[in-house]
């Protein structure tokens, strides 16, 4: 296949996986956007609704790890088909009369199906782009999440207000089915696969999993990713309610305000990833061009989240909301790129899955912690303010740890010194 043809098809795959992540995050966002009607219809407390939000993550991390090992040996095209089918089918019963048990079941099954989505999508696209070219396509795929949670929010809100939250869930199920049909026609594996004999910058075909799981870069990526995902989960599950009940915005205004972080991400995340790619190509280390840059983005988000409840006025809280829930998401692209950099390609699917699985455990705790804080607060608004300040402190600490730990070059040297297996073609299919 000619180089130009490969490049065009690579970006077509990026576009499809962008839409894949858009649907993925729209599935997540619909719960938060439907919070008011769901709580009212099902007569839930804030703690119960927080439990519903957290239930999404019960099998989220486990499935990410298991499927990560699966895609070391099975083509990603068909794994992606199965996952998207699960998302679509599980949304359709929400068109019926729903109780709390059925809503919980929906989120649990959806979480199990969506847990591996991002790492598998990255594993698929890394087969089309060499290490030095990965930040930008990774950021485009990550941006699908921003569009799914933000840009489509007014449309989902419109459906909820003018039809019902049941229809909004069902609509996303239909969109998932449409994507599956298109992906079957377009999707295919890239040329940089393990069976072609490619390895990571380690120069090795295999490094023991204990070494990979305890290396500085993996630990730093997990911790910064956990911190950023805490904010992402709060944005999906609780930010609409905070803006409505804590900050006093109308449901229609909330539908537009929650799009702002997505708009910022659409500009900032590819921009940050492009800067990282340029710095790397100009000779800066991965520690500086990826680790430091990504951790600083998370740090900024943490500081702004802490400051958010302390601000007032018509414009400033909205501006801070737009920045606080957007800039830190750069680590979702850069962190996975760094984990892929230090991991032999035959183990990459598993390590990306484990990285994502551990980082996203924040999604188990963040919704219910916020719900509990709101319920014990003197009032709803004060509870939300306290919850977001706690989140800000947690994120700042995680970012500082990432700044200290992440160092891909040091990890690659350490693997070589410990006698990682020599480079050889891999039998496993990826």
C-alpha positions in Angstrom: 0.0 0.0 0.0 1.5 3.4 -1.0 2.6 5.7 1.8 0.0 8.4 0.9 -2.8 5.9 0.8 -1.7 4.5 4.2 -1.7 8.0 5.6 -5.2 8.8 4.2 -6.6 5.6 5.6 -4.9 6.2 8.9 -6.7 9.5 9.3 -10.0 7.9 8.2 -9.5 5.4 11.1 -8.8 8.3 13.4 -12.1 10.0 12.3 -14.1 6.8 13.0 -12.5 6.3 16.4 -13.2 10.0 17.1 -16.9 9.2 16.5 -16.5 6.0 18.6 -15.4 8.1 21.6 -18.0 10.7 20.9 -20.8 8.2 21.3 -18.9 6.6 24.3 -18.9 9.9 26.2 -22.4 11.0 25.2 -23.6 7.7 26.8 -21.8 8.8 30.0 -23.1 12.5 29.8 -26.7 11.6 29.3 -27.0 10.5 32.9 -25.8 13.8 34.3 -27.9 15.8 31.9 -30.9 13.8 33.0 -30.1 14.1 36.7 -33.1 16.4 37.6 -35.8 14.4 35.8 -34.4 11.1 36.9 -34.1 12.1 40.6 -37.7 13.5 40.4 -39.2 10.6 38.6 -37.6 7.9 40.6 -37.7 9.8 43.9 -33.9 9.4 44.6 -31.6 11.1 47.1 -28.4 12.7 46.0 -26.5 9.8 47.5 -28.6 7.3 45.6 -28.0 9.2 42.3 -24.3 9.2 43.1 -24.4 5.5 43.6 -26.1 5.2 40.1 -23.2 7.2 38.7 -20.6 5.1 40.5 -22.2 1.9 39.4 -21.1 2.6 35.9 -17.5 1.9 37.1 -18.1 -1.4 38.9 -16.8 -3.5 36.0 -15.3 -0.6 34.0 -11.7 -1.2 35.1 -11.9 -5.0 35.2 -13.1 -5.1 31.6 -10.5 -2.7 30.5 -7.8 -5.0 31.8 -9.3 -8.2 30.5 -9.9 -6.7 27.0 -6.4 -5.2 27.0 -4.9 -8.7 27.1 -7.4 -9.9 24.5 -6.4 -7.2 21.9 -2.8 -8.4 22.3 -4.0 -11.4 20.2 -7.3 -10.5 18.6 -7.7 -7.8 15.9 -9.0 -4.6 17.3 -11.6 -4.1 14.5 -13.8 -6.9 15.9 -13.3 -6.1 19.5 -14.5 -2.5 18.8 -17.6 -3.9 17.0 -18.5 -6.0 20.0 -18.1 -3.1 22.5 -20.1 -0.7 20.4 -22.9 -3.3 20.0 -23.1 -3.7 23.8 -23.4 0.1 24.3 -26.1 0.4 21.7 -28.2 -2.6 22.8 -28.1 -1.7 26.5 -29.5 1.8 25.9 -32.6 0.7 24.0 -34.6 -0.8 27.0 -34.4 2.7 28.7 -37.2 3.7 26.3 -39.5 1.6 28.6 -40.7 2.3 32.1 -37.6 2.3 34.3 -37.0 1.8 38.0 -33.8 2.2 40.1 -32.7 -1.5 39.6 -33.0 -1.2 35.8 -31.2 2.1 35.7 -28.4 0.6 37.8 -28.2 -2.4 35.5 -28.0 -0.1 32.5 -25.0 1.8 33.9 -23.2 -1.4 35.1 -23.5 -3.2 31.7 -22.7 0.1 29.9 -19.6 0.6 32.0 -18.4 -3.0 31.4 -18.8 -2.4 27.6 -17.2 1.0 27.7 -14.3 0.3 30.0 -11.9 -0.8 27.3 -13.0 1.8 24.8 -10.2 4.4 25.0 -7.2 2.1 25.4 -8.4 -0.2 22.6 -9.0 2.8 20.3 -5.5 4.0 21.0 -4.0 0.6 20.5 -5.8 0.5 17.1 -4.5 3.9 16.0 -1.0 3.3 17.3 -0.8 0.6 14.6 -1.0 3.4 12.0 1.4 6.0 13.6 5.0 5.7 14.8 5.9 6.9 18.3 7.0 10.4 17.4 3.7 11.0 15.5 1.3 9.6 18.1 0.3 12.6 20.3 -1.8 14.4 17.7 -4.0 11.5 16.5 -4.3 10.4 20.2 -5.5 13.9 21.1 -8.1 13.7 18.3 -9.5 10.5 19.6 -9.5 11.9 23.2 -11.3 15.0 21.8 -14.2 12.7 20.9 -14.9 12.5 24.6 -15.0 16.3 24.8 -17.4 16.5 22.0 -19.5 13.7 23.4 -19.8 15.3 26.8 -20.0 18.9 25.7 -20.8 19.8 22.1 -23.7 17.4 21.9 -25.0 18.4 25.3 -27.5 21.0 24.0 -28.9 18.5 21.6 -29.3 15.9 24.4 -30.8 18.5 26.7 -33.3 19.5 24.0 -34.4 15.9 23.7 -34.7 15.5 27.4 -36.7 18.8 27.9 -39.0 18.3 24.8 -39.4 14.5 24.8 -38.0 12.7 27.8 -34.8 11.4 29.3 -35.9 7.9 28.1 -35.9 9.1 24.5 -32.4 10.6 24.9 -31.0 7.2 26.1 -32.7 5.4 23.2 -31.4 7.9 20.6 -27.8 7.2 21.7 -28.5 3.5 21.3 -29.5 4.0 17.7 -26.5 6.1 17.0 -24.3 3.3 18.3 -25.8 0.9 15.9 -25.2 3.2 13.0 -21.5 3.5 14.0 -21.1 -0.3 14.1 -22.4 -0.6 10.5 -20.0 2.1 9.3 -17.0 0.7 11.2 -17.5 -2.8 9.7 -17.2 -1.2 6.3 -14.2 1.1 7.0 -12.2 -0.4 9.9 -9.0 -2.4 9.5 -5.7 -3.1 11.2 -2.7 -0.8 10.7 0.7 -1.9 9.4 2.6 -1.3 12.7 1.4 -4.4 14.4 3.2 -6.9 16.7 3.2 -9.7 14.1 5.3 -7.4 11.9 8.1 -7.5 14.5 7.9 -4.0 15.8 8.9 -3.2 19.4 8.8 -0.2 21.6 11.8 2.2 22.2 12.9 -0.3 24.8 14.5 -2.3 21.9 12.9 -5.4 23.4 10.1 -7.7 22.4 9.1 -8.4 26.1 9.5 -6.8 29.5 8.1 -8.4 32.6 4.8 -7.0 33.7 6.1 -6.4 37.3 8.8 -4.1 35.7 6.3 -2.3 33.5 3.7 -1.9 36.3 6.2 -0.4 38.8 8.1 1.8 36.4 8.0 5.6 37.1 6.3 6.5 33.8 3.4 4.0 34.4 2.9 5.0 38.0 3.0 8.8 37.2 0.6 8.3 34.2 -1.8 6.4 36.4 -1.8 9.0 39.2 -2.2 12.0 37.0 -4.8 10.1 34.9 -6.7 9.3 38.1 -6.7 12.9 39.2 -7.9 14.2 35.8 -10.5 11.4 35.6 -11.9 12.5 39.0 -12.7 15.8 37.4 -14.0 14.3 34.2 -16.4 12.1 36.2 -17.6 15.0 38.3 -18.2 17.0 35.1 -20.2 14.2 33.6 -22.3 13.2 36.7 -22.5 16.3 38.9 -21.5 19.5 37.0 -24.9 20.0 35.5 -26.6 19.7 38.9 -24.0 22.0 40.5 -24.6 24.7 37.8 -28.3 24.4 38.3 -28.7 24.0 42.1 -25.4 25.4 43.3 -24.8 28.2 40.9 -28.4 29.0 40.0 -28.4 28.6 36.2 -31.5 27.4 34.4 -31.5 23.9 32.8 -31.3 25.5 29.3 -28.3 27.6 30.4 -26.7 24.6 31.9 -27.1 22.7 28.6 -25.0 25.4 26.9 -22.5 26.0 29.8 -21.4 22.4 29.9 -20.4 22.6 26.2 -17.7 25.2 27.0 -15.1 22.8 28.4 -15.6 20.8 25.2 -15.0 23.8 23.1 -11.8 24.6 25.0 -10.7 21.0 24.6 -11.3 21.1 20.9 -8.7 23.9 20.6 -6.4 23.2 23.6 -5.9 19.4 23.6 -4.8 19.1 19.9 -2.8 22.2 20.4 -1.1 20.9 23.5 -0.5 17.5 21.8 0.9 19.3 18.7 3.2 21.3 20.9 4.3 18.1 22.6 5.0 16.4 19.2 7.0 19.5 18.0 9.1 19.6 21.1 9.8 15.9 20.9 10.8 16.1 17.2 13.1 19.0 18.1 15.0 16.9 20.5 13.4 17.4 23.9 13.0 14.4 26.1 9.7 12.6 26.5 9.9 13.5 30.2 9.9 17.2 29.3 7.8 17.2 26.1 5.1 14.8 27.4 5.5 14.2 31.2 6.1 17.7 32.4 3.7 19.3 29.9 0.9 16.9 30.7 1.3 17.1 34.5 1.3 20.9 34.4 -2.0 20.8 32.5 -3.5 18.6 35.3 -2.1 21.0 37.9 -3.8 24.0 36.3 -7.2 22.1 36.3 -6.8 21.3 39.9 -6.1 24.9 41.0 -9.0 26.2 39.0 -11.4 23.6 40.4 -10.5 24.6 43.9 -11.0 28.3 43.0 -14.3 27.7 41.2 -16.6 27.6 44.3 -15.0 30.8 45.6 -15.8 32.9 42.6 -19.0 34.9 41.8 -20.3 37.1 39.0 -21.9 36.5 35.7 -18.7 35.6 33.6 -15.9 34.5 35.9 -17.4 31.2 37.2 -18.3 30.2 33.6 -14.8 31.0 32.4 -13.2 29.0 35.2 -15.6 26.1 34.5 -14.6 26.0 30.9 -10.9 25.8 31.8 -11.0 23.7 34.9 -12.8 20.8 33.2 -10.8 20.9 30.0 -7.1 21.5 30.3 -6.3 18.5 32.4 -7.7 16.2 29.8 -4.4 16.6 27.9 -3.0 13.8 30.1 -5.4 11.3 28.6 -3.5 11.6 25.3 0.0 12.2 26.5 -0.1 9.7 29.4 -1.1 6.8 27.1 1.5 7.8 24.5 4.2 7.6 27.2 3.0 4.2 28.4 3.0 2.9 24.8 6.5 4.4 24.5 8.0 2.2 27.2 6.0 -0.9 26.4 6.9 -3.5 23.8 4.1 -3.6 21.2 3.2 -7.2 21.9 2.2 -6.1 25.5 0.9 -2.7 24.6 -2.8 -3.5 24.5 -2.6 -5.0 28.0 -0.6 -2.1 29.5 -2.9 0.6 27.9 -5.8 -1.3 29.3 -4.3 -1.5 32.8 -3.3 2.1 32.7 -6.8 3.2 31.8 -8.4 0.7 34.2 -6.5 1.9 37.2 -6.8 5.6 36.4 -10.5 5.4 35.8 -11.2 3.9 39.2 -11.6 7.6 40.1 -15.0 7.2 38.5 -16.1 4.7 41.2 -15.4 7.1 44.0 -15.9 10.7 42.7 -19.7 10.6 42.1 -20.6 9.0 45.4 -18.1 11.1 47.4 -19.7 14.2 45.9 -23.2 12.9 46.6 -22.4 12.2 50.2 -20.7 15.7 50.7 -23.8 17.4 49.2 -26.2 15.4 51.4 -24.3 16.3 54.6 -23.8 19.9 53.7 -25.8 22.7 55.4 -27.5 23.1 52.0 -27.1 21.8 48.5 -25.1 24.8 47.2 -22.6 24.6 50.2 -22.3 20.9 49.7 -21.3 21.3 46.1 -18.9 24.0 46.9 -17.1 21.8 49.5 -17.1 18.9 47.1 -15.4 20.8 44.3 -12.8 22.3 46.6 -11.9 18.8 47.9 -11.6 17.6 44.3 -9.3 20.5 43.5 -6.9 19.6 46.3 -6.8 16.0 45.2 -6.0 16.9 41.6 -3.2 19.3 42.5 -1.5 16.6 44.7 -1.8 14.1 41.8 -0.3 16.5 39.3 2.7 17.2 41.6 3.3 13.5 42.0 3.2 13.1 38.2 5.8 15.9 37.8 8.2 14.0 40.1 7.7 10.5 38.7 7.2 10.5 34.9 10.5 9.8 33.0 10.2 7.5 30.0 13.9 7.7 29.1 14.9 6.6 32.6 12.5 3.6 32.5 13.8 2.5 29.1 17.4 2.6 30.3 16.3 0.7 33.4 14.7 -2.0 31.4 17.9 -2.4 29.3 20.0 -2.6 32.4 17.8 -5.3 33.9 18.2 -7.5 30.8 14.9 -7.3 29.0 14.5 -9.9 26.3 16.2 -9.0 23.0 14.3 -7.8 20.0 12.7 -10.6 17.9 9.5 -11.0 15.8 6.4 -11.6 17.9 4.0 -14.4 17.2 1.0 -12.7 18.9 -1.4 -11.0 16.6 -2.5 -7.5 17.6 
